[in-house]
Amino acid sequence: MTGRYLLAKDHLVPLLRKIAKSNRLVAPVLNEYGDTLFSHITDLDSAAIDLAHQPQNSLKSFFFPQTEKLSTYLVEKSPKTGNVRYNFYPHTVENQPTAYVGVRSCDMFAVMYTDMTFLHNGERDNYYQKRRDNAFFITLACNHPFPNCFCNATRSGPFLELGYDLQLTDLGDRYFVETGRSRGMKIVEQMGQFFKPASEADRREQFQLALEARGLFQRNVHVELASKILQEQDEPVGIISELSSRCQDCAGCAYVCPTCTCFNIADLPLDEESGERIRSWDACTFAGFSKMAGDHNPVQCESQRVRKRFLHKLLHDVAKHGRPSCVGCGRCVDICFGGVDIISFVDRVVKTIDHCRDVD
């Protein structure tokens, strides 16, 4: 059963200091350049934890690093036969308990969605799982959605109903705290000096904020309608071609997206007798993503560069998982200087309905 408590705002850092004794801390931190980024905190006293702004990055890189070593290999030659053999030795991932603090609903939902990619039944990725096993999440409900957010349209926020260990709601001078999973209850039990029971008036105030937040979104994005249109109508070739012509192949959208998980694997020699197998992020908008042997590329990059990205998120994932893989964080809108973001695609697809009505 979910417990409800209050945490005074000036008790948050002391609580985190206590948690940090047995956990690594990751939270949104305002750096010296004015950027808010999810960062590993080594010194709570000097870290400028920023819970007022959206982090420019997501939690993806903490579970699925942009570049990671999968294994090392040695080239060994048989002294008898002279045959050369490659022996691979898997890299061991450190499984350090980590508390992720100030995680917005969209980012928490993105982690749960990524689980379906890397922890799917028997096809479990050991590297991802070891980082995921001891993760502890203190999420932050969004009382005031950011300008380009649309998690209401993707059913991933602005308040969570599951997935968190502790969920905080800002009530002004205090946080309303909800316990989700057993780890959250354990924190409250072990560190009860920081918490006090919430009253019925506190619960009503939190419920009112949750209702009001749903009416504060500045973007009206019809994600479910766009998915339905993509399922029932022909592929929007003209829209894809138009947006592809504006895409600059930078992959900024894929890199900031919390649910994009395409990767490439390469063997990098260190010397004549050894090397490393490396996994690194890739993006379906890259010209070389679909290039095949013989330099053949089945994708016409000039007209189909963004096709895989948008259809994957709004069509294929809906068919596979029953929901889009977009969580409405709006980061791709913020980063794309060409306006080739998922809101632009959704808006254009939805307008095709109005166009058809005008023709009729």
C-alpha positions, 0 to 999 in steps of 0.5 A, a space after each residue: 500500500 502506498 504511504 504518504 508523508 511530508 518532507 521539509 525542503 530543508 531536509 532534502 539535502 540531509 536525507 540525500 547525505 544519509 542515502 549517499 553513505 550507501 549509494 552513488 547519487 545522480 541528480 540534476 545539477 546546474 553546472 558552471 556553464 548554466 546547463 542543468 544535467 543529470 550528473 554524478 554527485 561526489 560532494 553534496 555541499 558544492 553541488 547545485 542541485 536544480 529541481 526547477 529546470 528540465 535536465 538537458 540529458 536523460 538517464 539513458 547514458 547511466 544505464 546504456 552508456 554512449 560508448 562502453 567496452 563489452 569485452 577485450 580480445 587476445 589474438 593467440 597463435 597455436 605453436 603447433 599448427 600456427 592457426 590464429 584464434 581470437 579469444 574474447 573476455 567479457 568486461 565486468 560491469 560494476 554493480 553499484 547501488 545508485 539513487 537517482 534523484 529529481 527524476 521527472 515522470 517522462 524520464 522514469 517512464 523512459 527507463 521502464 520502457 527501455 527495460 522492455 528493450 534490454 530485459 525482454 524475457 530470455 534476451 536480457 542484456 547483462 550490461 544493462 541489467 547490472 546497472 539497473 539492478 540496484 537503481 533507486 528512484 526518487 521522482 519529482 512530479 511536474 506541477 508546471 510542465 515545461 514549454 515543449 513537454 507533452 507527456 500528457 499525450 503519451 500517457 507518461 506524466 506529469 504525475 506517476 502512478 507506478 515505477 518510482 520508489 519515492 515520488 515527491 510533489 512540491 507543495 511550496 515549503 515541503 514535499 508530499 512524499 508517496 512510497 511506491 516500491 518496497 525500497 521506498 518504504 525501507 528508506 522511510 522506515 530507516 530514515 524516519 527522522 526526516 519524514 512525518 505523516 501527511 494529513 488529509 489536507 496535504 493529500 487534497 492539496 497534492 491531488 489538486 496540483 495533479 489535476 491543475 498540472 494537466 491543464 498547464 501544457 502549452 503544446 496540444 499534441 495528438 499522439 494517439 490520433 497520429 498513431 491511429 492515422 498511421 495504422 489506417 492510412 498509407 505511409 505519409 511519403 510527402 511528410 517524410 520527404 519534406 522533413 527528411 530534406 530539412 534533417 542535417 543528419 546530426 542525430 541530436 534527436 536520437 542522442 537526447 531521446 531517452 528511449 532511442 536505443 540503436 547501437 553499433 558494435 566494433 572491434 578496435 585493435 589496441 596492438 597486433 595481439 589485443 583489442 576491445 569490442 566496443 558498443 556505441 550509440 547509433 541513429 537511424 537518421 545517419 546516412 550509414 545506418 542502413 548501409 550494407 555490404 558492397 556499399 549498397 543502401 536500401 534507404 534513400 537518405 534524401 527522402 527517407 532519412 527520418 522515416 525509421 525514427 518516426 514510424 518506429 516510435 508511433 507505428 511499430 512500437 505501438 503495434 508491438 507494445 500497445 503504446 508509442 515509445 515517445 514519452 513526451 519529454 520535448 527534448 528533440 523539439 529543443 535540440 533540433 534547429 531544423 524543426 524536424 522533431 516528433 511534434 512537427 511530424 505528429 502535427 503534419 500527420 494529423 492535418 492530413 485528416 483535415 485536408 481529406 475532409 476539405 477535399 471531400 
